[in-house]
Amino acid sequence: MAKQAQPQNTPNAAQQGQQVVQVSAAAFSGPLPHPSLLEHYNKVIPNAAERILRMAEQEGEHRHYIEKKLVDAQASQLKLGSIFAFVLGMTTVAGGLVLLYLGKDIGGLGSLVAGLAAIVTAFIAGARRSKP
Protein backbone atom coordinates (compact mmCIF):
# COMPACT_ATOMS: atom_id res chain seq x y z
CA MET A 1 0.00 0.00 0.00
CA ALA A 2 1.43 3.38 -0.98
CA LYS A 3 1.83 6.11 1.58
CA GLN A 4 0.15 9.43 0.90
CA ALA A 5 2.19 12.57 1.42
CA GLN A 6 1.07 14.61 4.40
CA PRO A 7 0.81 18.40 3.99
CA GLN A 8 3.58 20.18 5.82
CA ASN A 9 3.50 23.59 7.37
CA THR A 10 5.99 25.14 5.02
CA PRO A 11 5.70 28.46 3.18
CA ASN A 12 4.65 26.58 0.01
CA ALA A 13 1.82 24.82 1.80
CA ALA A 14 0.57 28.15 3.18
CA GLN A 15 0.73 29.74 -0.28
CA GLN A 16 -1.34 26.98 -1.84
CA GLY A 17 -4.46 28.41 -0.22
CA GLN A 18 -4.05 31.71 -2.06
CA GLN A 19 -5.89 32.45 -5.27
CA VAL A 20 -4.25 34.05 -8.21
CA VAL A 21 -6.44 36.49 -10.07
CA GLN A 22 -5.23 37.71 -13.41
CA VAL A 23 -6.99 40.47 -15.27
CA SER A 24 -6.16 41.01 -18.89
CA ALA A 25 -7.15 43.79 -21.18
CA ALA A 26 -9.80 43.09 -23.76
CA ALA A 27 -8.40 41.70 -27.00
CA PHE A 28 -9.21 43.35 -30.28
CA SER A 29 -8.11 42.02 -33.63
CA GLY A 30 -8.30 43.61 -37.04
CA PRO A 31 -6.58 46.00 -39.38
CA LEU A 32 -7.62 48.99 -37.27
CA PRO A 33 -7.02 49.84 -33.62
CA HIS A 34 -9.87 49.60 -31.16
CA PRO A 35 -12.19 52.65 -31.40
CA SER A 36 -11.19 53.81 -27.92
CA LEU A 37 -7.55 53.81 -29.04
CA LEU A 38 -8.49 55.84 -32.10
CA GLU A 39 -10.04 58.39 -29.76
CA HIS A 40 -6.80 58.56 -27.79
CA TYR A 41 -4.81 58.98 -31.00
CA ASN A 42 -7.03 61.95 -31.89
CA LYS A 43 -6.28 63.54 -28.53
CA VAL A 44 -2.53 63.24 -29.09
CA ILE A 45 -2.43 64.04 -32.81
CA PRO A 46 -5.29 65.98 -34.43
CA ASN A 47 -7.04 63.98 -37.22
CA ALA A 48 -4.96 60.88 -36.41
CA ALA A 49 -8.00 58.59 -36.54
CA GLU A 50 -8.94 59.88 -40.00
CA ARG A 51 -5.38 59.36 -41.22
CA ILE A 52 -5.30 55.82 -39.81
CA LEU A 53 -8.64 54.97 -41.48
CA ARG A 54 -7.43 56.41 -44.79
CA MET A 55 -4.24 54.34 -44.52
CA ALA A 56 -6.26 51.16 -43.88
CA GLU A 57 -8.51 51.91 -46.88
CA GLN A 58 -5.50 52.47 -49.14
CA GLU A 59 -3.92 49.24 -47.94
CA GLY A 60 -7.15 47.34 -48.69
CA GLU A 61 -7.37 48.85 -52.17
CA HIS A 62 -3.73 47.95 -52.83
CA ARG A 63 -4.24 44.37 -51.63
CA HIS A 64 -7.29 43.97 -53.90
CA TYR A 65 -5.34 45.39 -56.85
CA ILE A 66 -2.47 42.92 -56.28
CA GLU A 67 -4.86 39.97 -55.92
CA LYS A 68 -6.65 40.95 -59.15
CA LYS A 69 -3.35 41.18 -61.01
CA LEU A 70 -2.37 37.75 -59.69
CA VAL A 71 -5.64 36.15 -60.77
CA ASP A 72 -5.42 37.79 -64.20
CA ALA A 73 -1.83 36.56 -64.64
CA GLN A 74 -2.78 33.00 -63.69
CA ALA A 75 -5.70 33.02 -66.12
CA SER A 76 -3.45 34.35 -68.86
CA GLN A 77 -0.83 31.66 -68.20
CA LEU A 78 -3.46 28.94 -68.30
CA LYS A 79 -4.86 30.23 -71.59
CA LEU A 80 -1.40 30.64 -73.14
CA GLY A 81 -0.36 27.16 -71.99
CA SER A 82 -3.45 25.65 -73.60
CA ILE A 83 -2.78 27.48 -76.87
CA PHE A 84 0.85 26.35 -76.96
CA ALA A 85 -0.13 22.75 -76.19
CA PHE A 86 -2.71 22.83 -79.00
CA VAL A 87 -0.23 24.28 -81.50
CA LEU A 88 2.41 21.73 -80.52
CA GLY A 89 -0.09 18.89 -80.72
CA MET A 90 -1.40 19.98 -84.11
CA THR A 91 2.15 20.37 -85.44
CA THR A 92 2.94 16.84 -84.30
CA VAL A 93 -0.28 15.52 -85.85
CA ALA A 94 0.51 17.30 -89.12
CA GLY A 95 4.03 15.83 -89.06
CA GLY A 96 2.57 12.39 -88.46
CA LEU A 97 0.21 12.79 -91.41
CA VAL A 98 3.11 13.86 -93.63
CA LEU A 99 5.14 10.84 -92.51
CA LEU A 100 2.20 8.52 -93.20
CA TYR A 101 1.81 10.07 -96.67
CA LEU A 102 5.53 9.47 -97.37
CA GLY A 103 5.17 5.81 -96.43
CA LYS A 104 6.78 5.95 -92.98
CA ASP A 105 4.02 4.00 -91.27
CA ILE A 106 5.57 3.46 -87.82
CA GLY A 107 7.01 6.98 -87.48
CA GLY A 108 3.87 8.61 -88.82
CA LEU A 109 1.56 6.61 -86.59
CA GLY A 110 3.75 7.27 -83.52
CA SER A 111 3.85 10.98 -84.25
CA LEU A 112 0.09 11.07 -84.85
CA VAL A 113 -0.65 9.26 -81.56
CA ALA A 114 1.81 11.48 -79.60
CA GLY A 115 0.23 14.65 -81.00
CA LEU A 116 -3.29 13.53 -80.18
CA ALA A 117 -2.18 12.44 -76.69
CA ALA A 118 -0.67 15.90 -76.07
CA ILE A 119 -3.89 17.62 -77.11
CA VAL A 120 -6.09 15.32 -75.01
CA THR A 121 -3.78 15.63 -71.99
CA ALA A 122 -3.81 19.44 -72.20
CA PHE A 123 -7.59 19.44 -72.47
CA ILE A 124 -8.04 17.14 -69.45
CA ALA A 125 -5.51 19.08 -67.34
CA GLY A 126 -7.24 22.37 -68.20
CA ALA A 127 -10.64 20.95 -67.31
CA ARG A 128 -9.33 19.73 -63.92
CA ARG A 129 -7.76 23.11 -63.10
CA SER A 130 -10.96 24.98 -63.86
CA LYS A 131 -12.99 22.94 -61.35
CA PRO A 132 -13.55 24.81 -58.05
Backbone bond lengths (Angstrom), bond angles and torsions (degrees), N, CA, C in turn:
res aa  C-N    CA-C-N  psi(-1)  N-CA   C-N-CA  omega(-1)  CA-C   N-CA-C  phi
1 M - - - 1.432 - - 1.529 108.78 -
2 A 1.302 117.69 132.23 1.456 122.21 -177.09 1.512 110.15 -82.02
3 K 1.335 114.70 143.03 1.456 119.45 177.66 1.521 109.26 -84.67
4 Q 1.307 115.88 141.32 1.458 120.79 176.28 1.523 108.25 -92.26
5 A 1.317 115.58 141.09 1.462 120.24 179.14 1.515 109.59 -70.80
6 Q 1.303 115.76 135.55 1.460 121.59 178.92 1.531 108.84 -92.52
7 P 1.342 117.65 137.04 1.466 118.72 177.15 1.515 110.37 -62.75
8 Q 1.308 115.20 138.54 1.458 120.37 179.10 1.513 108.80 -108.62
9 N 1.291 115.16 157.39 1.463 120.43 178.88 1.525 109.11 -89.46
10 T 1.306 113.74 70.71 1.464 119.88 177.20 1.515 107.71 -111.57
11 P 1.319 118.96 168.48 1.471 119.99 178.19 1.527 112.23 -57.80
12 N 1.338 119.06 -34.72 1.457 120.95 179.10 1.522 111.44 -66.21
13 A 1.307 116.93 -39.85 1.457 119.85 179.57 1.525 110.52 -66.44
14 A 1.310 117.79 -35.38 1.466 120.81 178.93 1.525 110.25 -70.89
15 Q 1.341 116.78 -34.61 1.455 119.97 -178.81 1.516 112.42 -74.48
16 Q 1.309 118.30 -20.48 1.455 120.65 -179.10 1.516 112.11 -64.18
17 G 1.294 119.20 -23.14 1.448 122.25 179.88 1.527 112.75 -80.27
18 Q 1.316 117.83 -7.63 1.451 120.70 -178.86 1.521 110.19 -84.34
19 Q 1.302 115.82 149.41 1.458 121.45 175.99 1.511 108.65 -102.99
20 V 1.309 113.64 143.28 1.452 119.24 175.87 1.514 107.44 -105.64
21 V 1.303 116.57 123.19 1.449 121.94 179.44 1.522 106.99 -113.93
22 Q 1.303 114.87 123.69 1.462 119.74 -179.87 1.520 108.02 -119.00
23 V 1.296 115.76 128.27 1.452 121.34 179.35 1.521 106.74 -113.93
24 S 1.312 114.75 126.90 1.464 117.97 178.80 1.519 108.61 -117.54
25 A 1.302 113.63 154.28 1.462 119.23 178.78 1.520 109.27 -70.43
26 A 1.280 116.56 155.33 1.456 121.25 179.25 1.530 109.27 -64.00
27 A 1.301 116.72 139.94 1.465 121.65 179.95 1.516 109.24 -91.97
28 F 1.310 114.64 141.35 1.458 120.62 179.61 1.514 106.90 -139.48
29 S 1.316 116.16 126.73 1.456 120.06 -177.08 1.520 109.69 -122.98
30 G 1.307 115.76 141.33 1.454 120.02 177.87 1.510 110.39 154.07
31 P 1.315 116.54 176.88 1.460 118.89 -178.59 1.532 113.44 -74.22
32 L 1.308 116.48 -13.64 1.467 120.57 -178.05 1.526 110.18 -116.80
33 P 1.331 116.40 151.95 1.470 118.82 174.12 1.527 111.21 -67.36
34 H 1.297 114.91 162.22 1.464 120.82 177.00 1.535 108.67 -57.70
35 P 1.338 118.11 144.69 1.470 120.42 -178.71 1.528 114.06 -53.88
36 S 1.320 117.23 -35.39 1.468 118.11 178.92 1.529 110.61 -67.18
37 L 1.334 117.51 -33.32 1.463 120.08 175.76 1.525 111.08 -69.02
38 L 1.323 116.56 -36.36 1.464 119.33 176.62 1.528 110.24 -61.14
39 E 1.314 115.50 -38.96 1.468 119.68 178.49 1.526 110.35 -62.64
40 H 1.333 116.33 -41.54 1.458 120.01 178.48 1.528 111.24 -65.99
41 Y 1.336 116.22 -38.38 1.465 119.41 176.89 1.527 110.45 -60.23
42 N 1.327 116.41 -40.97 1.469 120.38 179.19 1.523 111.90 -63.37
43 K 1.333 116.83 -33.09 1.465 119.55 178.66 1.523 111.02 -69.67
44 V 1.320 116.68 -34.95 1.463 120.94 -178.21 1.525 111.00 -81.05
45 I 1.336 116.25 -47.28 1.462 121.67 -178.98 1.531 107.68 -125.23
46 P 1.316 118.21 119.98 1.470 119.70 179.64 1.539 110.66 -59.15
47 N 1.324 117.01 138.73 1.470 125.37 179.87 1.527 113.73 62.15
48 A 1.318 118.12 19.82 1.471 120.58 -179.85 1.523 111.04 -64.65
49 A 1.324 117.34 -40.69 1.470 119.84 -179.05 1.523 110.72 -62.18
50 E 1.333 116.39 -42.02 1.468 120.00 179.04 1.532 110.69 -63.58
51 R 1.320 116.04 -40.85 1.462 119.57 179.40 1.529 111.09 -66.11
52 I 1.326 117.10 -39.22 1.466 121.06 178.57 1.527 110.06 -65.40
53 L 1.324 117.66 -43.36 1.468 121.11 178.32 1.525 110.82 -63.36
54 R 1.325 117.58 -41.84 1.462 121.12 178.84 1.536 110.47 -63.07
55 M 1.337 116.10 -40.22 1.458 120.71 178.58 1.535 110.53 -63.29
56 A 1.326 117.30 -42.75 1.472 121.14 178.84 1.529 110.53 -64.40
57 E 1.323 117.56 -40.27 1.473 120.88 178.27 1.523 110.94 -63.93
58 Q 1.335 116.73 -43.34 1.463 120.14 179.27 1.524 111.19 -64.61
59 E 1.318 116.57 -38.80 1.466 120.35 177.94 1.530 110.58 -64.22
60 G 1.322 117.42 -41.44 1.465 121.07 177.74 1.515 111.89 -63.70
61 E 1.337 116.18 -42.82 1.473 119.73 177.81 1.521 110.94 -62.94
62 H 1.332 116.22 -41.13 1.472 120.17 179.57 1.529 110.84 -64.51
63 R 1.325 116.43 -43.10 1.472 120.58 179.94 1.530 110.50 -62.61
64 H 1.323 117.32 -41.29 1.470 120.80 178.35 1.526 110.74 -65.28
65 Y 1.334 116.90 -39.58 1.464 120.93 178.57 1.533 110.54 -62.17
66 I 1.337 116.61 -45.50 1.472 121.10 -179.81 1.520 110.32 -64.07
67 E 1.321 118.40 -43.23 1.467 121.53 179.35 1.520 111.09 -63.56
68 K 1.335 117.62 -38.98 1.462 120.84 178.43 1.519 110.39 -65.29
69 K 1.331 117.17 -42.65 1.461 120.75 178.37 1.534 110.73 -62.17
70 L 1.316 116.90 -38.95 1.459 121.39 179.82 1.525 111.01 -65.81
71 V 1.313 116.97 -45.01 1.466 120.93 179.08 1.533 110.58 -64.36
72 D 1.336 116.43 -42.40 1.467 119.83 178.08 1.527 111.33 -62.49
73 A 1.330 117.66 -40.86 1.463 121.39 179.79 1.527 110.83 -65.53
74 Q 1.326 117.30 -40.72 1.464 120.27 179.24 1.520 110.79 -65.88
75 A 1.324 117.46 -40.24 1.461 120.92 178.55 1.526 110.12 -65.29
76 S 1.318 116.57 -39.94 1.462 120.72 179.13 1.528 111.05 -65.56
77 Q 1.320 117.33 -41.58 1.461 120.93 177.96 1.521 111.39 -63.63
78 L 1.307 116.77 -40.91 1.460 120.59 179.38 1.522 110.44 -63.93
79 K 1.320 116.76 -44.40 1.460 121.03 179.79 1.529 110.83 -64.80
80 L 1.328 116.64 -44.95 1.461 121.36 -179.36 1.530 110.76 -64.84
81 G 1.323 116.95 -40.34 1.464 120.73 177.36 1.517 111.70 -61.92
82 S 1.316 116.75 -41.13 1.468 120.48 178.19 1.527 111.32 -65.30
83 I 1.322 117.04 -40.21 1.472 120.59 179.19 1.518 110.44 -64.80
84 F 1.343 116.45 -46.04 1.465 119.21 179.31 1.530 111.73 -62.96
85 A 1.315 117.55 -40.84 1.464 120.70 178.55 1.527 110.33 -63.14
86 F 1.328 117.55 -39.99 1.463 120.80 179.18 1.525 110.65 -65.71
87 V 1.340 116.79 -44.73 1.467 120.18 179.86 1.524 110.45 -63.22
88 L 1.320 116.92 -43.78 1.465 120.42 178.78 1.524 110.80 -63.50
89 G 1.315 116.28 -43.44 1.467 119.83 179.13 1.516 112.02 -63.72
90 M 1.316 117.19 -43.66 1.470 120.59 179.92 1.528 111.61 -66.75
91 T 1.347 116.48 -36.29 1.461 119.72 176.63 1.521 110.30 -64.20
92 T 1.313 116.73 -41.19 1.462 120.86 178.66 1.526 110.39 -66.68
93 V 1.320 117.33 -40.82 1.474 120.61 177.75 1.527 109.94 -63.38
94 A 1.333 116.36 -44.33 1.469 119.60 179.16 1.529 110.46 -62.26
95 G 1.328 116.58 -41.44 1.475 119.94 176.59 1.513 111.58 -62.11
96 G 1.328 116.45 -39.58 1.467 120.20 177.92 1.515 111.64 -64.43
97 L 1.336 116.64 -40.15 1.464 119.95 178.11 1.532 111.26 -65.16
98 V 1.336 116.44 -39.16 1.464 120.02 177.73 1.531 110.09 -64.27
99 L 1.326 116.59 -43.23 1.464 120.02 178.58 1.530 111.27 -63.49
100 L 1.322 117.24 -40.56 1.468 119.67 176.98 1.529 110.51 -63.32
101 Y 1.309 117.59 -40.00 1.470 122.11 179.40 1.534 110.84 -64.06
102 L 1.350 116.56 -35.14 1.463 120.76 -179.54 1.526 112.70 -82.67
103 G 1.324 116.91 1.29 1.455 120.41 176.57 1.511 114.50 91.35
104 K 1.288 118.99 8.35 1.478 122.45 177.20 1.518 108.11 -91.12
105 D 1.319 116.04 79.17 1.462 121.42 -171.84 1.529 113.27 -61.13
106 I 1.320 118.33 -49.61 1.469 120.82 -175.23 1.530 110.43 -68.61
107 G 1.320 117.58 -46.15 1.468 120.81 179.58 1.521 111.68 -65.25
108 G 1.318 116.62 -41.75 1.457 120.73 -179.85 1.509 111.77 -65.83
109 L 1.333 116.04 -44.10 1.465 119.76 -179.92 1.534 110.82 -65.99
110 G 1.340 116.65 -41.05 1.473 120.41 178.39 1.511 111.71 -62.86
111 S 1.332 115.80 -43.21 1.460 120.28 179.02 1.528 111.01 -66.14
112 L 1.310 117.06 -39.90 1.464 121.86 178.98 1.528 110.74 -63.17
113 V 1.329 116.57 -46.04 1.473 121.10 -179.89 1.536 110.39 -65.27
114 A 1.344 117.49 -42.18 1.471 121.05 -179.40 1.527 110.48 -63.60
115 G 1.328 116.95 -41.45 1.462 120.08 178.98 1.508 112.53 -64.58
116 L 1.319 116.35 -44.09 1.465 119.98 178.63 1.531 111.01 -65.88
117 A 1.344 116.45 -37.99 1.468 120.09 178.18 1.527 110.78 -63.45
118 A 1.334 117.10 -39.48 1.468 120.31 178.81 1.524 111.00 -63.72
119 I 1.315 116.47 -42.11 1.466 120.24 -179.82 1.528 110.75 -65.68
120 V 1.322 116.28 -46.44 1.470 120.51 -179.40 1.529 110.77 -64.26
121 T 1.334 116.76 -41.69 1.469 120.32 179.49 1.528 110.77 -62.64
122 A 1.328 117.04 -43.64 1.467 120.29 178.96 1.530 110.79 -63.53
123 F 1.308 116.90 -39.03 1.457 120.54 179.44 1.529 110.97 -65.21
124 I 1.333 116.51 -45.28 1.472 120.50 -179.34 1.521 110.65 -65.79
125 A 1.342 117.29 -43.42 1.469 120.47 179.91 1.527 110.51 -63.25
126 G 1.323 117.58 -40.43 1.462 120.67 177.96 1.510 112.27 -65.23
127 A 1.333 116.66 -38.41 1.464 120.02 178.91 1.528 111.03 -67.24
128 R 1.334 117.39 -36.55 1.477 120.29 178.90 1.515 111.56 -69.21
129 R 1.335 117.49 -38.32 1.467 121.07 -179.56 1.528 111.82 -67.80
130 S 1.320 116.19 -31.08 1.469 118.65 -176.01 1.523 112.45 -80.42
131 K 1.340 118.14 -10.93 1.462 120.08 177.18 1.520 109.64 -72.40
132 P 1.344 117.87 138.47 1.478 120.32 179.94 1.496 112.76 -73.09
